[in-house]
Amino acid sequence: METVSAENFHRRITELHKEIREAYRKLGMIQSVYDKRLAEMYHKLERMEADDVDSIAFTQELKAVLERRRVVKDEKARMRLFNGLAGHCLREIDLYYDKTLEASFQIRNDFNVRLTLDQVLTEVGVELG
């Protein structure tokens, strides 16, 4: 089991943010593919005759592309919240975590602290995770 520590929480939050960013980026790429497909279809539509036999099939295809694009766009909109907030929060966490690490290092040196949290927890028989 992974040790419960500020360092591990920081690493996990950073990894989660990377995962969110990557998912958001991929959704953007998928939406872009559908946007390009729609542009192609709109150009094709402009060239079609009103009584074209293929217009029903084209309409069905257009509807399918629009629906898929809407699904991706909707999820991307919901992910935008997490992407933005996670990025903002992580910047704040990084700033304060770095300051906290500096202070911790200074205190440990000033008071000659050599024990680790794992050693203390083992000594008292407590697991945090």
WOHU-V608914 format. One record per run of one state. SS is the DSSP state (hx for helix, st for strand, lp for the rest). FROM is the first residue (numbers start at 1). TO is the last residue. Records with the same first field share a line. If there is no record, write none. Layout:
# WOHU-V608914
SS=FROM-TO  FROM-TO
This chain:
# WOHU-V608914
lp=1-5  48-54  111-116  125-129
hx=6-47  55-110  117-124
